Amino acid sequence: MIYVFLSICCSVVVSVLLKMAKRYQIDISQAVTWNYLAAILLTLVFFRPNLGVSVTSGPLSIYLLLGILLPSLFMIIGLAIRFTGIVRTDVAQRLSLFVPLLASFFFFGESLNALKLTGIIVGLTAVVCSIPWTEKSTRNENSSYSIILLLTVFIGMGLIDVLFKQVALNKTVPYTSSLLYIYLLSFIISMIILVSLFLAKKIRFHWINVFCGLILGLFNFGNILFYLKAHQAESARPSLIFTSMNIGVIAIGALVGLIIFKEKLSTLNKVGIALALISIIILSFS
C-alpha cells in the first residue's frame, strides 16, 4: 500500500501547489505549460514508450480533444482551488467518476444493479452538498462563480476519464505511446496559448514559473506513476486501490485544507464529504 500512499501524497501536493500559486504570484497558465514538459520527459524515462508507432495509427481526434481539455481543465482546477478551496475541489475531482460510470450504462451497455444505483445516488447527493451554495466567493461575487468552477471540474474530469478509457481500448497504439502523444499535444497547445498571451502582453515571462511548472509536473506525474504501480502490486484487488486512493485524497485533502489553509466548510459541505466517502465505498463493492 506504500504506492497508494505515495500517489495520494503526490495528488494532494499538486492541489497545495495550485493553492499557493496566487500567494507567491505564480502564473498558472505558465506553470501548467511547463508541467507538461516535465510529464513528457518523465514519461520517456519511466515508461519508455515505443516511439516507432505513428500518432496517426491511434484515435487522433481523441488525442486532440485530450490535448485541449487537459491543460484547459488543469487551469480551471487551479482557479477552483484558489476560489473554492482544496477540500471542495478534491471532492469534485474524485466524484467525477460518476460521469464515466453513467456513460458505461447509457452508451456502453453495462448492466446497472441496485448497489451501483445506490452508490450513484449517494455520490450525486454528495456533489450537491459539497457545492458552496450561499457563501461569497473570493472575487466578492455570489456563489455562482464557485458553482460553475466546481461543476466544470466535475464534468470535465469525468469526460477526460471517458476519453482515456477510449484510448485504452485502442489496440493499434500502446497506451504509454498514446500517453506521450497526448502530453506532447497538451504541451504544444499550451505553448501556443502562452505565446499568444505573451504577444498580447497579457502576461510576462518569469523563470520562477518554469521552475514551479516543472515541480508541478513532477508531482502530477508521480501521482500517475505510483497509482499504476499500486495496481500492478495489487492486481488481484483493484477495488482496494481505487477505494483507498479516492478516500485518501478526499480525507488528506480535507485535513490540509482545514488545518493549513483554514478553509471554512458549512455543515452541508461536511455532510457532502461524508457522503462522497460512502459512495466510493459502495461503488467499490458493486
C-alpha positions in Angstrom: 0.0 0.0 0.0 3.1 2.3 0.0 2.4 3.1 -3.6 -1.1 4.2 -2.8 0.1 6.4 0.0 2.8 8.0 -2.3 0.1 8.5 -5.1 -2.2 10.2 -2.6 0.6 12.4 -1.3 1.5 13.5 -4.9 -2.1 14.3 -5.7 -2.5 16.4 -2.5 0.8 18.2 -3.1 -0.4 19.2 -6.6 -3.5 20.8 -5.0 -1.4 22.5 -2.4 1.0 23.9 -5.1 -2.0 25.3 -7.1 -3.5 26.7 -3.9 -0.2 28.6 -3.1 0.2 29.9 -6.7 -1.5 33.2 -6.0 0.3 33.8 -2.7 3.7 33.6 -4.5 2.5 35.3 -7.7 2.9 32.2 -9.8 1.1 32.4 -13.2 -1.0 29.2 -13.5 -1.1 29.2 -17.3 2.8 29.2 -17.5 3.1 26.6 -14.7 0.7 24.3 -16.4 2.5 24.6 -19.7 5.9 23.6 -18.2 4.2 20.9 -16.2 3.6 19.1 -19.5 7.2 19.4 -20.5 8.1 17.6 -17.2 5.4 15.0 -17.9 6.9 14.3 -21.4 10.5 13.9 -20.1 9.4 11.7 -17.2 7.2 9.5 -19.5 10.2 8.9 -21.7 12.4 8.0 -18.7 10.0 5.8 -16.7 7.5 4.3 -19.2 9.9 4.0 -22.2 7.1 4.3 -24.8 7.5 2.8 -28.3 8.5 5.9 -30.4 8.2 3.9 -33.7 4.4 3.9 -33.6 2.8 6.7 -35.7 0.5 9.0 -33.9 -2.0 8.7 -36.9 -2.4 5.0 -36.1 -4.3 5.9 -33.0 -7.5 7.7 -32.3 -6.2 11.1 -33.4 -9.5 13.0 -32.7 -9.4 11.8 -29.1 -5.7 12.8 -28.8 -6.6 16.3 -30.0 -9.6 16.5 -27.6 -7.4 15.5 -24.6 -4.6 17.8 -25.8 -7.1 20.7 -25.5 -9.0 19.5 -22.4 -6.1 18.5 -20.2 -4.3 22.0 -20.0 -7.6 23.8 -20.0 -9.1 21.8 -17.1 -5.8 22.0 -15.2 -6.1 25.8 -15.3 -9.7 25.6 -14.2 -8.8 23.3 -11.3 -6.2 25.9 -10.3 -8.9 28.5 -10.2 -11.3 26.2 -8.4 -8.7 25.5 -5.7 -8.0 29.2 -5.4 -11.6 30.4 -5.1 -13.4 27.4 -3.5 -10.6 25.6 -1.7 -8.7 22.3 -1.8 -11.5 20.3 0.0 -14.3 21.0 -2.4 -12.2 20.8 -5.5 -10.8 17.4 -4.5 -14.3 16.2 -3.8 -15.4 17.4 -7.3 -12.4 15.6 -8.9 -13.0 12.3 -7.1 -16.7 12.2 -7.7 -16.2 12.9 -11.4 -16.0 9.1 -11.7 -19.8 9.2 -12.0 -19.6 10.7 -15.5 -17.8 7.6 -17.0 -19.9 5.4 -14.8 -23.1 6.8 -16.3 -21.5 6.7 -19.7 -20.8 3.0 -19.3 -24.5 2.3 -18.5 -26.1 4.5 -21.2 -23.5 4.2 -24.0 -21.5 1.1 -23.5 -24.3 -1.3 -22.4 -23.0 -2.1 -18.8 -25.7 -3.6 -16.5 -27.0 -1.4 -13.6 -27.6 -3.2 -10.3 -29.1 -1.9 -7.1 -25.8 -1.4 -5.4 -24.4 0.7 -8.2 -27.6 2.8 -8.4 -27.4 3.4 -4.7 -23.7 4.5 -5.0 -24.5 6.8 -7.8 -27.4 8.5 -6.0 -25.3 8.9 -2.8 -22.5 10.3 -4.9 -24.6 12.8 -6.8 -26.1 13.9 -3.5 -22.5 14.4 -2.2 -21.8 16.6 -5.2 -24.8 18.8 -4.4 -23.9 19.0 -0.7 -20.3 19.9 -1.5 -21.1 23.0 -3.5 -20.9 26.4 -1.7 -24.4 27.5 -2.5 -24.7 30.5 -0.3 -21.3 31.8 0.6 -19.5 34.7 -1.1 -16.6 33.8 -3.4 -13.1 35.3 -3.2 -14.0 37.7 -6.0 -16.7 39.2 -3.9 -19.4 37.8 -6.2 -22.2 35.5 -5.4 -21.7 31.7 -5.3 -22.5 31.2 -9.0 -18.8 31.6 -9.9 -17.7 28.9 -7.4 -20.6 26.6 -8.5 -19.6 26.9 -12.2 -15.9 26.1 -11.4 -16.8 23.0 -9.3 -19.3 21.7 -11.9 -16.8 22.3 -14.7 -14.2 20.3 -12.7 -16.7 17.5 -12.1 -17.9 17.2 -15.7 -14.5 17.9 -17.3 -12.6 15.3 -15.2 -15.3 12.8 -16.0 -15.1 13.5 -19.7 -11.4 13.2 -19.7 -11.7 9.8 -17.9 -14.1 8.6 -20.6 -11.7 9.7 -23.4 -8.8 8.0 -21.7 -10.8 4.8 -21.5 -11.4 5.1 -25.2 -7.6 5.5 -25.7 -7.0 2.4 -23.6 -9.4 0.3 -25.8 -7.4 1.1 -28.9 -5.0 -1.8 -29.7 -3.0 -0.3 -32.5 -1.0 2.0 -30.3 0.5 1.0 -26.9 -1.1 3.0 -24.0 2.3 4.5 -23.0 2.9 5.8 -26.5 -0.6 7.3 -26.5 0.1 9.0 -23.2 3.3 10.5 -24.6 1.4 11.8 -27.7 -1.3 13.3 -25.5 1.3 15.1 -23.3 3.1 16.4 -26.4 -0.2 17.8 -27.8 -1.1 19.3 -24.4 2.3 21.0 -24.3 2.1 22.3 -27.9 -1.4 23.7 -27.4 -0.5 25.2 -24.0 2.6 26.8 -25.6 0.5 28.3 -28.5 -1.8 29.9 -25.9 1.1 31.0 -23.8 2.9 32.7 -26.8 -0.4 34.4 -27.8 -0.7 35.8 -24.2 3.0 37.0 -24.4 2.5 38.7 -27.7 -0.7 40.4 -26.5 1.3 41.5 -23.4 -1.3 39.9 -21.1 1.5 38.0 -19.1 5.2 38.4 -18.6 7.8 35.6 -18.6 9.5 34.8 -15.3 11.8 31.9 -14.7 10.0 31.1 -11.4 7.0 30.0 -13.4 9.2 27.5 -15.3 10.7 26.1 -12.1 7.3 25.8 -10.4 5.7 24.2 -13.5 8.4 21.5 -13.6 7.9 20.8 -9.9 4.1 20.7 -10.5 4.7 18.2 -13.4 7.0 16.1 -11.2 4.2 15.5 -8.6 1.5 15.3 -11.2 3.4 12.5 -12.9 4.3 10.9 -9.6 0.6 10.6 -8.9 0.1 8.6 -12.2 3.3 6.5 -11.8 2.6 5.4 -8.2 -1.1 4.8 -9.0 -0.1 2.4 -11.8 2.5 0.7 -9.6 -0.2 0.2 -6.9 -2.4 -1.5 -9.4 0.5 -3.7 -10.6 1.3 -4.7 -7.0 -2.3 -5.4 -6.1 -3.6 -6.7 -9.4 -6.0 -9.1 -7.8 -7.7 -6.3 -5.7 -8.2 -3.3 -8.0 -11.2 -2.1 -5.9 -9.0 -1.8 -2.9 -6.6 0.5 -4.7 -9.4 2.5 -6.2 -11.2 3.0 -2.9 -8.0 3.7 -0.9 -6.9 6.3 -3.5 -10.2 8.2 -3.7 -10.9 8.2 0.1 -7.3 9.0 0.9 -7.2 12.1 -1.4 -10.5 13.4 0.0 -9.5 12.7 3.6 -5.9 14.1 3.5 -7.0 17.0 1.2 -9.7 17.9 3.7 -7.2 17.8 6.6 -4.7 20.0 4.6 -7.4 22.5 3.6 -9.0 22.7 7.1 -5.8 22.8 9.2 -3.2 24.5 7.0 -5.3 26.8 4.8 -8.1 27.3 7.4 -10.8 26.6 4.8 -14.3 27.0 6.1 -17.0 24.4 5.4 -20.7 24.6 6.1 -22.4 21.7 7.8 -23.9 20.8 4.4 -20.4 20.7 2.9 -19.2 18.3 5.7 -22.2 16.0 5.0 -21.1 16.1 1.3 -17.6 14.9 2.2 -19.0 12.1 4.3 -21.4 11.1 1.5 -18.6 11.2 -1.0 -16.6 8.6 1.1 -19.6 6.4 1.5 -20.5 6.5 -2.2 -16.9 5.5 -3.2 -17.0 2.5 -0.8 -20.4 1.4 -2.1 -19.2 1.6 -5.8 -16.1 -0.3 -5.0 -18.1 -3.2 -3.5 -20.5 -3.1 -6.5 
